[in-house]
Amino acid sequence: MRAILGLLFSAAAALAEQFTNPVIWEDLSDVEVTRAGDAYFMTASTFHYSPGAPVLRSYDLVNWEHIGHSVPVLDWSSKYSLENGQRAYVKGIWASSLRYRESDGKFYFVACIEFGKTYIYSASSPTGPWSQITTINKCYYDAGLTFDTDNTPYVAYGRGDLHIAQLSKDMKTEVKEQIVLRPPSTLTLEGSRLYKKDNNWYIFLTRPATGQYIAKSTNGPFGTYDLRIIADNLKLATAPRSGAPHQGGLIDTPNGNWYYMSFVDMYPGGRAPALAPITWGSDGFPKITLVNGQWGNYDYPLPKRTVPSPIGTDTFTGPNLRADWEWNHNPDTKSFTVNNGLTLKTATVTKDLYQARNTLTHRIRGPQGTGTVLIDFSKMADGDRTGLAVLRDSSAWIGIEREGSNFNLVFNTGLSMNTDWTTKSTGSVSARQNNVSFRKVYLRVTANISPGAAGSAVFSYSTDGNSFTNFGSTVSLGNDWQFFPGHRYGILNYATKSLGGSVLVSRFDNK
């Protein structure tokens, strides 16, 4: 009896444990969560980063692991590969939809690209392989996919006027489409998510970036819809200088409980997911559970289950990169290998980091993150540049330049873009140590990305991995939102004279 009581008390204690918002302090915006059995899968926007549309998995809605991407290659245009002087910054994958269909055991991902066509991808496993199954010649802007009980797919979409499209059951063609909701001209709504519950249909909508609305139809997916507001300028209790939790989507658990996974503007780090329970009223509308009028911390929705985290060390064992890595635009796959270290061959001749291919990026964990790489640069060619950057529309990096037979430790600042994401400045060397004798170096960035004000990044280096020396000045990290993605770590290696050089990145430490 004592053993049984002990187990019961332990279980009760585990269920009473609270989690802290944001559930993942990483740049994961426009999130949607779908459930398959007892597992949950999340998607997010990735814009110009490749592969696109990360897939994260959780069993408790709090602890998440990166397991793959729904879009293996951004193959809609050569500009997504930084070819011929082209670029696709802030284009690509915006708010999209990930859904599991139980009847065929498949996952589906729906995305409109550049306000043009809609691309639909599918996989039998969330880890892939994913493949494109069709293109629809219209834009399902901010798509929200769901399946009716007879497995018919419907997509809610639009900005301003809200539409519903019925698709064929194979997801390849549009069967019917109509406008189902016209909000007043003073109210702009987007970020559609579509649900069916208790024979009611719901479109979950955001007023960027402060309010959340829901529209309910008792007459099927094509309406009519009754629109109500459920959140207006809420504050996140743990980060009061952040933006308001908004957009995202609703999630049900096997035991019938419901939750709302929003995201929060937390620049300079980007936008991070935040979770809260909801209840349903007798009128069929949901209500967010608040703590003292704010979005707070809550009991775990389900028994806690830890999963592998990107926090820790990656030694690039191979043969593939871990799913928490993404390239700045599509990489040149012939110019890197992953085999007990990441070998980066130069893939571009340029003096502009923003035009250089094969810069490998990683999200910064907030509120303060530290990223450290160990690079063997002995095989660099004359004119090559390698290092570790804080990458965004304003960037800086620490690393090595080779000039003739000399290897120089340098700190580059002032890299910036114009508002159309063309390069404004390629930056300049503001600190240097010429002709270093070592050929391996630890490079470190410590980034404060606390929201509500400009952050900061401190750059340092070490030859032994223990004692680090600050190098160059502290860099300000802007907290403007217009670029959309937050600051990231970027491992760079490019040529300024000719191709042929390479470096070996043997580890990355993420704290």
C-alpha positions in Angstrom: 0.0 0.0 0.0 2.8 2.4 0.9 4.4 1.7 -2.5 1.2 2.4 -4.3 0.6 5.7 -2.4 4.2 6.7 -3.1 3.7 6.2 -6.8 0.4 8.2 -6.7 2.1 11.1 -4.9 5.0 11.0 -7.3 2.6 11.1 -10.2 0.6 13.9 -8.7 3.8 15.9 -8.1 5.0 15.3 -11.7 1.7 16.5 -13.1 1.8 19.6 -10.8 5.2 20.6 -12.1 5.0 23.9 -13.9 6.7 25.0 -17.1 8.0 28.5 -18.0 7.1 30.5 -21.1 8.3 30.8 -23.7 8.4 27.0 -24.0 11.3 27.3 -26.5 13.3 30.5 -26.3 14.3 30.3 -30.0 13.2 32.0 -33.2 10.2 29.9 -34.2 7.5 32.1 -35.6 4.1 31.4 -37.2 3.9 28.1 -35.4 1.3 25.4 -35.8 1.1 22.1 -33.9 -0.5 18.9 -35.1 -1.0 15.7 -33.1 -0.4 12.1 -34.2 -1.3 9.7 -31.5 0.5 10.7 -28.3 3.1 12.8 -30.2 2.9 16.5 -31.2 4.6 18.1 -34.2 5.3 21.7 -34.8 6.1 23.8 -37.9 7.4 27.3 -38.1 8.4 29.9 -40.7 12.0 29.9 -42.0 11.9 32.5 -44.8 15.2 32.2 -46.8 16.8 29.5 -44.6 17.2 26.0 -46.0 16.0 23.3 -45.6 12.7 25.0 -44.8 9.8 24.6 -42.4 11.3 22.8 -39.4 9.5 19.8 -37.8 9.8 19.6 -34.1 8.4 16.8 -31.9 7.2 16.8 -28.3 5.3 14.4 -26.1 4.3 17.0 -23.4 3.9 20.2 -25.5 6.8 21.8 -23.5 10.0 19.9 -24.4 10.6 20.0 -28.1 13.3 18.4 -30.4 14.2 19.3 -33.9 13.6 16.2 -36.1 13.5 17.4 -39.7 12.1 19.8 -42.3 9.1 19.7 -44.5 10.8 21.5 -47.4 14.1 19.8 -48.3 15.2 22.4 -50.9 13.9 25.8 -51.7 13.7 25.1 -55.4 11.2 27.7 -56.5 13.8 30.0 -58.0 17.6 30.2 -58.4 17.7 33.3 -56.1 17.1 30.9 -53.2 20.6 29.5 -54.0 22.3 33.0 -54.0 23.1 32.4 -57.7 24.0 35.0 -60.4 24.0 37.8 -57.9 20.4 37.0 -56.8 19.1 36.6 -53.3 15.8 35.8 -51.5 16.2 37.4 -48.0 12.9 37.5 -46.1 11.0 35.7 -48.9 10.4 31.9 -48.9 8.4 30.2 -46.2 6.1 32.4 -44.2 3.1 31.2 -42.1 2.2 27.8 -43.4 0.3 24.7 -42.2 1.3 21.2 -41.0 -1.3 18.6 -40.5 -1.5 14.8 -39.8 -4.2 12.8 -41.5 -5.0 9.6 -39.6 -6.8 7.9 -42.4 -3.7 7.6 -44.6 -1.0 8.0 -41.9 0.6 10.9 -43.7 1.7 14.4 -42.8 0.9 17.3 -45.1 2.5 20.8 -45.3 0.9 23.7 -47.2 2.8 26.9 -48.1 2.2 29.9 -50.3 5.5 31.3 -51.7 5.9 35.0 -52.5 2.2 35.6 -52.8 2.1 33.4 -56.0 1.6 29.7 -56.0 0.8 27.3 -53.2 3.1 24.2 -52.7 2.0 21.1 -50.9 4.4 18.5 -49.5 3.8 15.1 -47.9 5.6 12.5 -45.9 4.7 9.2 -44.3 7.1 10.0 -41.4 7.6 13.5 -39.9 11.3 12.9 -40.2 11.0 12.4 -43.9 11.6 11.9 -46.6 9.3 14.8 -47.7 8.3 15.4 -51.3 6.3 17.9 -53.1 3.0 16.4 -54.3 1.4 19.3 -56.1 1.4 23.0 -57.0 -1.8 25.1 -56.9 -1.8 28.2 -59.0 -3.0 30.6 -56.4 -1.8 31.8 -53.1 -3.3 30.3 -49.9 -1.8 33.1 -47.9 -1.2 32.1 -44.2 -2.8 28.7 -44.9 -4.6 26.7 -42.2 -5.3 23.1 -43.2 -7.6 20.7 -41.5 -9.4 17.4 -42.4 -13.1 16.7 -42.0 -14.3 13.4 -40.4 -14.7 12.1 -44.0 -11.0 13.0 -44.7 -11.9 15.9 -47.0 -9.2 18.6 -46.8 -10.1 22.3 -46.2 -7.8 25.3 -46.2 -8.5 28.6 -44.5 -6.5 31.5 -45.9 -6.3 35.2 -46.7 -5.5 38.7 -45.3 -8.5 41.0 -45.0 -11.1 38.8 -46.7 -10.9 35.3 -45.4 -11.4 32.3 -47.7 -12.1 28.6 -47.4 -10.9 26.2 -50.1 -12.0 22.6 -50.4 -9.3 20.3 -51.9 -9.6 16.9 -53.5 -8.9 14.1 -51.1 -5.6 13.4 -52.7 -4.7 17.1 -51.9 -3.7 17.8 -55.5 -6.5 20.1 -56.8 -9.0 22.7 -55.6 -12.6 21.6 -55.7 -14.3 24.7 -54.3 -13.4 28.1 -52.9 -15.2 31.1 -51.5 -14.9 34.1 -49.2 -16.5 33.2 -45.9 -15.7 36.3 -43.7 -15.2 40.0 -44.5 -14.0 41.8 -41.3 -14.6 45.5 -41.1 -12.2 47.7 -43.0 -10.7 48.9 -39.7 -9.7 45.3 -38.8 -7.0 43.3 -40.6 -6.9 39.6 -39.9 -4.5 36.9 -41.1 -2.7 33.8 -39.8 -5.6 31.5 -40.4 -5.9 28.1 -38.6 -8.9 25.9 -39.2 -10.6 23.5 -36.8 -13.7 21.3 -36.5 -15.0 20.6 -33.0 -18.4 19.3 -31.9 -19.7 19.9 -35.4 -18.7 23.5 -35.3 -16.1 25.0 -37.6 -13.6 27.6 -36.3 -11.1 29.9 -38.0 -8.5 31.1 -35.6 -7.1 34.5 -36.7 -4.6 37.1 -35.6 -4.6 40.9 -35.7 -0.9 41.5 -36.2 0.8 41.5 -33.8 -1.4 42.2 -30.7 -4.8 40.5 -30.9 -6.4 37.1 -31.4 -9.8 36.4 -32.9 -11.9 33.3 -33.6 -14.8 32.9 -36.0 -17.3 30.1 -35.5 -19.7 28.5 -38.0 -22.5 26.1 -37.0 -23.3 25.6 -40.7 -20.2 23.8 -42.1 -16.8 25.1 -43.3 -18.3 27.7 -45.7 -20.2 29.5 -42.9 -21.7 31.9 -42.0 -19.2 32.8 -39.3 -19.6 34.7 -36.0 -16.4 36.6 -35.1 -15.1 37.3 -31.6 -11.9 38.6 -30.0 -10.3 36.3 -27.4 -7.0 38.1 -26.7 -6.1 41.8 -26.8 -2.6 43.0 -26.0 -1.8 40.4 -23.5 1.5 40.5 -21.6 3.8 37.6 -21.1 4.5 37.5 -17.4 8.0 36.1 -17.6 9.1 38.7 -20.3 7.0 41.8 -19.8 9.1 43.8 -22.4 8.2 41.3 -25.1 5.3 41.6 -27.5 1.8 40.1 -27.0 1.2 36.4 -27.5 -0.7 36.0 -30.7 -1.2 33.9 -33.8 -0.2 30.2 -33.6 -2.9 27.6 -33.1 -5.0 25.4 -30.9 -4.1 21.8 -29.8 -6.1 19.0 -28.3 -4.8 16.3 -26.1 -5.9 12.6 -26.0 -7.7 13.3 -22.7 -9.8 16.1 -24.2 -8.0 19.1 -22.9 -7.1 22.0 -25.2 -4.2 24.4 -25.4 -3.1 27.4 -27.3 0.4 27.6 -28.7 1.0 31.2 -29.7 4.3 33.0 -30.4 5.7 36.2 -29.0 7.8 39.0 -30.5 11.0 38.8 -28.6 13.5 40.8 -30.7 16.4 40.9 -31.1 16.0 37.1 -30.8 13.0 36.7 -33.1 9.7 35.2 -32.1 9.3 32.4 -29.7 6.4 29.9 -28.9 4.4 30.3 -25.7 1.7 27.9 -24.4 -1.4 28.4 -22.3 -4.4 26.2 -21.5 -7.9 27.1 -22.8 -11.4 26.2 -21.8 -14.5 26.1 -23.9 -17.6 28.0 -22.9 -21.2 26.9 -23.2 -21.5 29.3 -26.2 -18.9 27.2 -28.0 -16.1 29.8 -27.9 -12.7 29.3 -26.2 -11.2 31.3 -23.4 -7.5 31.6 -22.6 -6.6 30.7 -19.0 -4.6 33.7 -17.6 -2.6 34.3 -14.4 -3.4 37.6 -12.8 -4.6 38.9 -16.2 -1.4 37.8 -18.0 -0.1 34.9 -20.0 1.7 33.1 -17.2 3.4 29.8 -16.3 1.2 26.7 -16.1 1.2 23.1 -15.0 2.6 20.6 -17.5 -0.2 19.6 -19.9 1.0 16.0 -19.9 3.5 13.9 -18.0 6.9 15.5 -18.5 9.1 13.8 -21.1 12.5 15.1 -22.0 13.8 14.9 -25.5 17.2 15.6 -27.1 18.0 19.3 -27.0 20.1 21.6 -29.3 21.7 22.8 -26.1 25.0 21.0 -25.8 27.8 19.9 -28.2 27.6 18.9 -31.8 30.7 17.1 -33.2 29.2 16.7 -36.7 29.5 12.9 -36.7 27.5 12.7 -39.9 26.7 11.7 -42.5 24.0 14.4 -42.3 23.7 17.6 -40.3 21.4 17.6 -37.2 17.9 19.0 -37.9 18.6 22.2 -35.8 20.9 23.5 -38.5 19.8 25.5 -41.5 21.8 27.1 -44.3 21.5 30.8 -45.3 19.7 30.0 -48.6 20.3 26.7 -50.4 23.8 25.3 -50.0 26.1 24.1 -52.7 25.9 20.4 -51.6 29.2 19.6 -53.4 31.1 22.0 -51.1 30.5 20.5 -47.7 30.7 17.1 -46.0 29.7 15.9 -42.6 32.0 13.1 -41.3 33.5 13.4 -37.8 33.5 17.2 -38.4 32.0 19.6 -40.9 34.3 20.3 -43.9 33.4 23.5 -45.6 34.9 24.2 -49.0 34.7 27.7 -50.4 31.6 27.8 -52.6 31.6 31.5 -53.6 34.1 34.1 -54.6 32.8 37.4 -53.1 33.6 40.1 -50.7 30.0 40.2 -49.4 29.0 37.7 -46.7 25.3 38.2 -47.6 26.1 36.8 -51.1 28.3 34.0 -49.9 26.9 30.5 -50.2 27.2 27.8 -47.5 26.9 29.9 -44.4 25.5 27.5 -41.8 23.2 29.0 -39.2 21.8 28.1 -35.8 19.2 29.7 -33.7 20.4 31.5 -30.6 18.8 30.3 -27.3 17.6 33.2 -25.2 17.6 35.2 -23.1 21.4 34.9 -23.4 23.2 32.4 -25.6 26.7 31.4 -26.1 27.9 29.7 -29.3 31.4 28.3 -29.7 33.0 26.7 -32.7 36.4 25.0 -33.1 37.8 25.6 -36.6 41.0 24.1 -38.2 41.8 26.7 -40.9 45.2 25.3 -42.1 43.8 24.5 -45.6 42.5 28.0 -46.3 43.5 29.5 -49.6 44.9 33.0 -50.2 42.0 35.5 -49.8 39.7 33.1 -47.9 37.6 34.2 -44.9 36.2 31.9 -42.2 34.6 32.5 -38.8 31.6 32.8 -36.6 29.0 35.5 -37.2 26.0 37.0 -35.6 23.9 37.1 -38.7 20.9 39.3 -39.6 20.4 42.4 -41.7 23.1 43.9 -39.5 25.9 41.5 -38.8 29.4 41.1 -37.4 31.9 38.2 -37.3 35.1 37.0 -35.7 37.4 34.8 -37.7 40.5 34.3 -39.9 41.5 35.9 -43.1 44.3 34.5 -45.2 46.4 37.0 -47.1 49.3 35.4 -48.9 51.1 33.2 -46.4 49.8 35.0 -43.4 46.7 34.0 -41.4 45.2 36.9 -39.5 42.7 36.9 -36.7 40.1 39.6 -37.6 36.9 41.2 -36.2 34.5 42.5 -38.9 31.7 44.9 -38.1 29.3 47.1 -39.9 27.9 44.6 -42.3 24.4 45.8 -43.1 21.4 45.6 -45.6 19.1 48.2 -47.1 15.4 48.0 -46.5 15.0 46.0 -49.7 17.6 43.5 -48.4 20.3 44.4 -50.8 23.7 44.9 -49.3 24.3 48.4 -47.9 27.8 47.7 -46.5 30.1 44.7 -46.6 31.6 45.9 -43.3 35.2 46.5 -42.3 37.9 45.0 -40.1 37.8 46.9 -36.8 40.3 44.7 -34.9 43.1 42.4 -36.1 46.0 40.3 -35.0 48.3 39.6 -37.9 50.2 36.4 -38.8 49.0 34.2 -36.0 51.0 31.1 -35.3 48.1 28.7 -34.5 46.1 26.9 -37.1 43.1 25.9 -34.9 41.0 28.4 -33.0 37.9 28.4 -30.8 35.6 31.3 -31.8 32.8 32.4 -29.4 29.8 34.7 -29.5 27.9 35.5 -26.4 24.6 37.2 -27.3 22.2 38.9 -25.0 18.8 38.7 -26.8 16.5 39.8 -24.0 13.5 41.5 -25.6 12.3 45.1 -25.5 15.6 46.8 -26.3 18.7 46.4 -28.4 20.7 43.4 -27.4 24.5 42.9 -27.5 27.1 40.4 -28.7 30.6 39.9 -27.3 33.1 38.1 -29.5 36.1 36.1 -28.2 38.7 33.5 -29.1 40.8 30.8 -27.5 43.6 28.4 -28.6 42.9 25.9 -25.9 39.1 26.0 -25.4 39.4 27.1 -21.8 40.8 30.6 -21.6 39.0 33.1 -23.9 40.1 36.6 -24.9 37.6 39.2 -25.9 38.3 40.6 -29.4 36.9 43.7 -30.9 34.1 45.8 -29.5 30.7 44.8 -28.2 28.1 44.8 -31.0 24.6 46.1 -30.6 21.8 43.8 -31.8 18.9 45.7 -33.1 15.4 44.8 -32.0 13.5 45.9 -35.1 11.1 43.4 -36.6 11.1 44.2 -40.3 13.7 41.5 -41.2 11.4 39.0 -39.4 13.9 36.3 -38.5 16.0 37.1 -35.4 19.7 37.0 -35.0 21.5 33.7 -35.6 24.9 32.2 -35.2 26.5 31.8 -38.7 29.5 29.6 -39.5 31.0 31.2 -42.6 33.7 30.2 -45.1 34.1 32.0 -48.5 36.7 33.0 -51.0 37.6 36.5 -52.1 40.1 35.5 -54.8 39.5 31.9 -56.0 37.9 28.6 -54.9 39.9 25.7 -53.6 40.4 26.3 -49.9 38.6 24.6 -47.0 38.2 24.5 -43.2 37.2 21.8 -40.8 34.7 22.6 -38.1 35.1 19.9 -35.5 32.6 21.0 -32.8 29.9 23.5 -32.0 29.0 24.2 -28.3 25.6 25.8 -27.7 24.7 27.1 -24.3 
